[in-house]
Amino acid sequence: MRFVFKMIVFPFWLLTAFLALMLKWTLNLSAFVLALPMLYIFGCGLYTLYCREWMQFLILLQSLAASCSSPPEQSL
């Protein structure tokens, strides 16, 4: 009886392990994909500081701050 139960549960266990692995890979991949544009924006900020283009740097800083801030919570 125990062997039959294991044979029934095994496909579900295998599916769960596969989905957990895919979720882990997806989260790591999304972090990697999002890190590249952030690194580029950081590099652009350093370049504008080096060239002393203060207005460009402030525009970049303001747009970055606006994109990273969370929207205000709405109360019902």
C-alpha positions as YAML, in Angstrom:
chain: A
units: angstrom
residues:
- id: 1
  name: MET
  ca: [0.00, 0.00, 0.00]
- id: 2
  name: ARG
  ca: [2.84, 2.37, 0.81]
- id: 3
  name: PHE
  ca: [4.52, 1.67, -2.54]
- id: 4
  name: VAL
  ca: [1.30, 2.49, -4.41]
- id: 5
  name: PHE
  ca: [1.04, 5.79, -2.53]
- id: 6
  name: LYS
  ca: [4.63, 6.66, -3.44]
- id: 7
  name: MET
  ca: [3.96, 5.84, -7.09]
- id: 8
  name: ILE
  ca: [0.94, 8.14, -7.09]
- id: 9
  name: VAL
  ca: [2.69, 11.01, -5.28]
- id: 10
  name: PHE
  ca: [5.97, 10.82, -7.25]
- id: 11
  name: PRO
  ca: [4.72, 12.65, -10.42]
- id: 12
  name: PHE
  ca: [3.32, 15.49, -8.29]
- id: 13
  name: TRP
  ca: [6.56, 15.72, -6.33]
- id: 14
  name: LEU
  ca: [8.52, 15.77, -9.59]
- id: 15
  name: LEU
  ca: [6.29, 18.53, -11.02]
- id: 16
  name: THR
  ca: [6.64, 20.59, -7.83]
- id: 17
  name: ALA
  ca: [10.43, 20.26, -7.85]
- id: 18
  name: PHE
  ca: [10.54, 21.27, -11.53]
- id: 19
  name: LEU
  ca: [8.34, 24.33, -10.94]
- id: 20
  name: ALA
  ca: [10.47, 25.38, -7.95]
- id: 21
  name: LEU
  ca: [13.61, 25.11, -10.07]
- id: 22
  name: MET
  ca: [12.04, 27.14, -12.90]
- id: 23
  name: LEU
  ca: [10.93, 29.80, -10.41]
- id: 24
  name: LYS
  ca: [14.42, 30.02, -8.94]
- id: 25
  name: TRP
  ca: [16.00, 30.37, -12.40]
- id: 26
  name: THR
  ca: [13.42, 32.96, -13.45]
- id: 27
  name: LEU
  ca: [14.03, 35.11, -10.38]
- id: 28
  name: ASN
  ca: [17.79, 34.96, -10.86]
- id: 29
  name: LEU
  ca: [17.45, 35.76, -14.56]
- id: 30
  name: SER
  ca: [15.14, 38.70, -13.95]
- id: 31
  name: ALA
  ca: [17.54, 40.11, -11.37]
- id: 32
  name: PHE
  ca: [20.38, 39.77, -13.88]
- id: 33
  name: VAL
  ca: [18.37, 41.35, -16.69]
- id: 34
  name: LEU
  ca: [17.34, 44.30, -14.51]
- id: 35
  name: ALA
  ca: [20.86, 44.77, -13.16]
- id: 36
  name: LEU
  ca: [22.34, 45.51, -16.60]
- id: 37
  name: PRO
  ca: [20.21, 48.62, -17.36]
- id: 38
  name: MET
  ca: [20.75, 49.87, -13.80]
- id: 39
  name: LEU
  ca: [24.51, 49.50, -14.24]
- id: 40
  name: TYR
  ca: [24.29, 51.39, -17.55]
- id: 41
  name: ILE
  ca: [22.31, 54.23, -15.94]
- id: 42
  name: PHE
  ca: [24.84, 54.38, -13.10]
- id: 43
  name: GLY
  ca: [27.65, 54.59, -15.67]
- id: 44
  name: CYS
  ca: [25.83, 57.39, -17.50]
- id: 45
  name: GLY
  ca: [25.52, 59.26, -14.22]
- id: 46
  name: LEU
  ca: [29.25, 58.93, -13.55]
- id: 47
  name: TYR
  ca: [30.03, 60.09, -17.09]
- id: 48
  name: THR
  ca: [27.83, 63.17, -16.77]
- id: 49
  name: LEU
  ca: [29.51, 64.01, -13.46]
- id: 50
  name: TYR
  ca: [32.94, 63.60, -15.03]
- id: 51
  name: CYS
  ca: [32.02, 65.89, -17.94]
- id: 52
  name: ARG
  ca: [30.46, 68.37, -15.50]
- id: 53
  name: GLU
  ca: [27.12, 68.32, -17.25]
- id: 54
  name: TRP
  ca: [25.17, 69.11, -14.11]
- id: 55
  name: MET
  ca: [21.78, 69.62, -15.73]
- id: 56
  name: GLN
  ca: [22.02, 66.25, -17.53]
- id: 57
  name: PHE
  ca: [22.99, 64.58, -14.26]
- id: 58
  name: LEU
  ca: [20.07, 66.15, -12.40]
- id: 59
  name: ILE
  ca: [17.63, 65.07, -15.12]
- id: 60
  name: LEU
  ca: [19.02, 61.53, -14.96]
- id: 61
  name: LEU
  ca: [18.86, 61.52, -11.16]
- id: 62
  name: GLN
  ca: [15.30, 62.83, -11.13]
- id: 63
  name: SER
  ca: [14.10, 60.29, -13.70]
- id: 64
  name: LEU
  ca: [15.80, 57.47, -11.81]
- id: 65
  name: ALA
  ca: [14.24, 58.58, -8.52]
- id: 66
  name: ALA
  ca: [10.82, 58.80, -10.15]
- id: 67
  name: SER
  ca: [11.09, 55.31, -11.62]
- id: 68
  name: CYS
  ca: [12.29, 53.74, -8.37]
- id: 69
  name: SER
  ca: [9.75, 55.34, -6.04]
- id: 70
  name: SER
  ca: [6.70, 53.33, -5.20]
- id: 71
  name: PRO
  ca: [3.26, 54.75, -5.98]
- id: 72
  name: PRO
  ca: [1.33, 56.14, -3.00]
- id: 73
  name: GLU
  ca: [-1.07, 53.77, -1.33]
- id: 74
  name: GLN
  ca: [-4.72, 54.56, -1.82]
- id: 75
  name: SER
  ca: [-7.04, 54.14, 1.11]
- id: 76
  name: LEU
  ca: [-10.56, 52.95, 0.53]
...
